Amino acid sequence: MLIRYKKTFEKIAMGLLSFMPNEKDLKKLQQTMKEYETEEDWQLFLWKEEDIIGLLGVLYHEDKNALEIQHISVNPSHRFQGIGKRMVKALKEMYTDKDIISNENTAAFIEKCELC
């Protein structure tokens, strides 16, 4: 189930976000988390089954009426089980009136999701 990020999940979210190749540096990771917490157009979602095992970060582009998937990450011990695809599908179901687009970091994965 896709849930909205809350400050109480900060450590879990940072851990999942750190799996993204461009979020390895602690200062960069902290800056990204701050943007998700303070910027109105940045939204962070967590994937919860029994535990929180995935993360999806989006940037809303009002001019395009689109959500850009900036970050997508799944706990390594839960990868290759379709969780990332389920997160993208859940996001599309939550925002049926918006286009879901990718950036250069998420494009390859999002294209795979659309082929399924």
N, C-alpha and C positions, 0 to 999 in steps of 0.2 A: 504494500500500500504506500502510495506517495503522500508524504506529509510535509507541511511547511516547517522550515528551520526555526528553531527557538534557541535563544542564548544558552539554555541548559544543555544543548547538544553540541556546544562549541568544540570541545576536544574531539569528539567522534567525527564531526564535520571536517575539522582540520586534518585529522588522520586520513580520512578518505580523500580529501582534496590534495594531500601531499603525494598521492599516487599519480597525479597528472604530471607529465614531463616538465612543464613550465612552472610548476609550483613547488619544486624541490627546495628552493632557498627559503629559509625561515622568514626573512623580512618580506619577501614577495608573498608568501603564504599569508602572513599576518595582514598585509595590505589588502589582499583579495578578500579575506574574511571581513575586514572592516568595511569594504565596499558593499558586500552582501548585507551587512547589518545596517548600514547608513543610507545607501543610495536607494531611492524609491523604485527605480527601473530595474534593479538587480534583485532577483529572487532565487533563493536556495531551497531545494527540496531534498528530503531524505527518503530512502526506501526502507520501510520497516516490515520485517516479517516477524520472527520472534525477537530479533535484535535489529538494529540499524546496520544495514550491510551495503547500502549504495547512496550515491549523492548525485544530484542533477542541479546545475546552476545555469540560470537563464538571464538574459538581458532583453528587456522589452523595448522594441523600437516602435514608438507611437506612429511615426511617419509611414512605416511600412505595415503597421498592424501585425507585427511579427514578433515571435519569441526566438531569440538566437541562443541555441544551446552552446554555452561557453565551456562548461565543465561537465564531464560524466565520468563517474568512477564507481567501481564495485570492489568490495573487499576481496583481495586475492584468493582467499579460500572459498569464495562463492562465485568465482568467474566461470565462464563457459556453461552457464545454466540458464541463459536467456534473461537474466535480471536487467541488464542494460536495455535490452529491447522492450521489456515490460515497463521500465521507467519511461521510455520515450512514448510508448503507446498510452500510458496513463496520463502523461502530460498532454498529448493530443486530445484525449477524451475530456480533460479538464478545461481545455481552451479550444473548443471546436471552432470558435469564431476567429482564431488567429492562425497565421502560417507559422510553422515550426521550421526554422532554418538552422544551419550550422555555421561554424567558423572554421578557420584552417586547422584548428586542433581537434575538432570533433567531426569534420566532414566525412572522413573515411568510415567511421562507425555509423553515422546517421544514414549514409548511403546504404550500408548493409541492412539496416533496420527497414528501410523502404523497399528493399528487394524481397523481403520475407512476406 
